[in-house]
Amino acid sequence: MKINKGDLVGFKDVEPANAYVITKVVREDRFYFGYSIIFKRHRFIVHDPEKLYVICPEYDLDIEPDESMRTISTEMYDALDRLFGFAEDLTDD
């Protein structure tokens, strides 16, 4: 299932239970920023199709990402792609 900005998502089998509003889709089916409606803080979310699921689509379409999270560079996302095995086809030139 595609996850979009504003969707409310949760994680299966994770304690304590939590729910996040997606504030930004960084790389589709890979990385997101989210805001916890329970703990009232932002976090970086790595897509895990075994655990991540949509609770309510379009829960809050007006939510904005935390300003400090906007400063992460493209190179950092490329490194995270490699770390989590999303970018097996990327090569260093």
Phi and psi restraints in degrees (value plus and minus 20) as a CYANA .aco file:
   2 LYS   PHI     -94.2   -54.2
   2 LYS   PSI     117.5   157.5
   3 ILE   PHI    -129.1   -89.1
   3 ILE   PSI     110.5   150.5
   4 ASN   PHI    -141.4  -101.4
   4 ASN   PSI     142.2   182.2
   5 LYS   PHI     -75.8   -35.8
   5 LYS   PSI     114.0   154.0
   6 GLY   PHI      75.5   115.5
   6 GLY   PSI     -34.9     5.1
   7 ASP   PHI     -91.1   -51.1
   7 ASP   PSI     124.8   164.8
   8 LEU   PHI    -115.4   -75.4
   8 LEU   PSI     102.7   142.7
   9 VAL   PHI    -142.5  -102.5
   9 VAL   PSI     140.7   180.7
  10 GLY   PHI    -159.6  -119.6
  10 GLY   PSI     154.1   194.1
  11 PHE   PHI    -141.8  -101.8
  11 PHE   PSI     108.6   148.6
  12 LYS   PHI     -90.3   -50.3
  12 LYS   PSI     123.2   163.2
  13 ASP   PHI      37.1    77.1
  13 ASP   PSI      13.5    53.5
  14 VAL   PHI    -138.8   -98.8
  14 VAL   PSI     109.7   149.7
  15 GLU   PHI    -134.6   -94.6
  15 GLU   PSI     120.6   160.6
  16 PRO   PHI     -93.9   -53.9
  16 PRO   PSI     136.3   176.3
  17 ALA   PHI     -79.8   -39.8
  17 ALA   PSI     126.3   166.3
  18 ASN   PHI    -172.2  -132.2
  18 ASN   PSI     143.7   183.7
  19 ALA   PHI    -162.6  -122.6
  19 ALA   PSI     117.4   157.4
  20 TYR   PHI    -144.6  -104.6
  20 TYR   PSI     117.9   157.9
  21 VAL   PHI    -110.7   -70.7
  21 VAL   PSI     106.3   146.3
  22 ILE   PHI     -90.6   -50.6
  22 ILE   PSI      99.3   139.3
  23 THR   PHI    -115.6   -75.6
  23 THR   PSI     -42.2    -2.2
  24 LYS   PHI    -180.9  -140.9
  24 LYS   PSI     114.7   154.7
  25 VAL   PHI    -111.7   -71.7
  25 VAL   PSI      89.5   129.5
  26 VAL   PHI     -98.4   -58.4
  26 VAL   PSI     -74.2   -34.2
  27 ARG   PHI    -160.9  -120.9
  27 ARG   PSI      97.9   137.9
  28 GLU   PHI     -72.2   -32.2
  28 GLU   PSI     114.2   154.2
  29 ASP   PHI      40.7    80.7
  29 ASP   PSI       2.1    42.1
  30 ARG   PHI    -155.0  -115.0
  30 ARG   PSI     -86.5   -46.5
  31 PHE   PHI    -153.5  -113.5
  31 PHE   PSI     124.5   164.5
  32 TYR   PHI    -162.5  -122.5
  32 TYR   PSI     139.3   179.3
  33 PHE   PHI    -126.2   -86.2
  33 PHE   PSI     123.1   163.1
  34 GLY   PHI    -162.0  -122.0
  34 GLY   PSI     139.4   179.4
  35 TYR   PHI    -140.4  -100.4
  35 TYR   PSI     102.5   142.5
  36 SER   PHI     -93.3   -53.3
  36 SER   PSI     100.9   140.9
  37 ILE   PHI     -98.9   -58.9
  37 ILE   PSI     -31.8     8.2
  38 ILE   PHI    -113.4   -73.4
  38 ILE   PSI     -70.2   -30.2
  39 PHE   PHI    -115.7   -75.7
  39 PHE   PSI     -23.6    16.4
  40 LYS   PHI      37.9    77.9
  40 LYS   PSI      26.8    66.8
  41 ARG   PHI    -168.8  -128.8
  41 ARG   PSI     139.3   179.3
  42 HIS   PHI    -109.3   -69.3
  42 HIS   PSI     135.6   175.6
  43 ARG   PHI    -176.1  -136.1
  43 ARG   PSI     141.7   181.7
  44 PHE   PHI    -109.9   -69.9
  44 PHE   PSI     113.5   153.5
  45 ILE   PHI    -139.9   -99.9
  45 ILE   PSI     108.9   148.9
  46 VAL   PHI    -118.3   -78.3
  46 VAL   PSI     109.1   149.1
  47 HIS   PHI     -85.1   -45.1
  47 HIS   PSI     105.3   145.3
  48 ASP   PHI    -150.8  -110.8
  48 ASP   PSI      81.7   121.7
  49 PRO   PHI     -81.8   -41.8
  49 PRO   PSI     -38.9     1.1
  50 GLU   PHI     -98.2   -58.2
  50 GLU   PSI     -43.7    -3.7
  51 LYS   PHI    -140.3  -100.3
  51 LYS   PSI     -54.4   -14.4
  52 LEU   PHI    -100.8   -60.8
  52 LEU   PSI     111.3   151.3
  53 TYR   PHI    -165.0  -125.0
  53 TYR   PSI     136.8   176.8
  54 VAL   PHI    -108.8   -68.8
  54 VAL   PSI     104.8   144.8
  55 ILE   PHI    -104.9   -64.9
  55 ILE   PSI     -67.1   -27.1
  56 CYS   PHI    -169.5  -129.5
  56 CYS   PSI      93.6   133.6
  57 PRO   PHI     -87.9   -47.9
  57 PRO   PSI     128.5   168.5
  58 GLU   PHI      35.1    75.1
  58 GLU   PSI      19.5    59.5
  59 TYR   PHI     -83.1   -43.1
  59 TYR   PSI     -65.0   -25.0
  60 ASP   PHI    -170.2  -130.2
  60 ASP   PSI      75.3   115.3
  61 LEU   PHI     -97.3   -57.3
  61 LEU   PSI     -33.7     6.3
  62 ASP   PHI    -115.3   -75.3
  62 ASP   PSI     -22.9    17.1
  63 ILE   PHI     -86.9   -46.9
  63 ILE   PSI     122.4   162.4
  64 GLU   PHI    -132.9   -92.9
  64 GLU   PSI     129.7   169.7
  65 PRO   PHI     -89.9   -49.9
  65 PRO   PSI     138.1   178.1
  66 ASP   PHI     -80.9   -40.9
  66 ASP   PSI     113.0   153.0
  67 GLU   PHI     -76.0   -36.0
  67 GLU   PSI     -58.3   -18.3
  68 SER   PHI     -86.4   -46.4
  68 SER   PSI     -44.0    -4.0
  69 MET   PHI     -99.1   -59.1
  69 MET   PSI     -32.4     7.6
  70 ARG   PHI     -96.3   -56.3
  70 ARG   PSI     -31.0     9.0
  71 THR   PHI    -111.9   -71.9
  71 THR   PSI     -18.5    21.5
  72 ILE   PHI     -92.9   -52.9
  72 ILE   PSI     112.6   152.6
  73 SER   PHI    -103.7   -63.7
  73 SER   PSI     141.8   181.8
  74 THR   PHI     -80.0   -40.0
  74 THR   PSI     -56.5   -16.5
  75 GLU   PHI     -82.0   -42.0
  75 GLU   PSI     -55.6   -15.6
  76 MET   PHI     -85.4   -45.4
  76 MET   PSI     -62.1   -22.1
  77 TYR   PHI     -85.9   -45.9
  77 TYR   PSI     -57.0   -17.0
  78 ASP   PHI     -81.3   -41.3
  78 ASP   PSI     -62.5   -22.5
  79 ALA   PHI     -84.9   -44.9
  79 ALA   PSI     -60.3   -20.3
  80 LEU   PHI     -86.7   -46.7
  80 LEU   PSI     -56.7   -16.7
  81 ASP   PHI     -75.5   -35.5
  81 ASP   PSI     -67.3   -27.3
  82 ARG   PHI     -86.5   -46.5
  82 ARG   PSI     -64.2   -24.2
  83 LEU   PHI     -79.5   -39.5
  83 LEU   PSI     -63.6   -23.6
  84 PHE   PHI    -112.8   -72.8
  84 PHE   PSI     -14.9    25.1
  85 GLY   PHI      55.9    95.9
  85 GLY   PSI      -0.8    39.2
  86 PHE   PHI    -101.5   -61.5
  86 PHE   PSI     -41.3    -1.3
  87 ALA   PHI    -142.4  -102.4
  87 ALA   PSI      33.2    73.2
  88 GLU   PHI     -83.3   -43.3
  88 GLU   PSI     -42.8    -2.8
  89 ASP   PHI    -107.6   -67.6
  89 ASP   PSI     -26.9    13.1
  90 LEU   PHI     -96.9   -56.9
  90 LEU   PSI     118.7   158.7
  91 THR   PHI    -149.6  -109.6
  91 THR   PSI     131.4   171.4
  92 ASP   PHI    -103.6   -63.6
  92 ASP   PSI     113.1   153.1
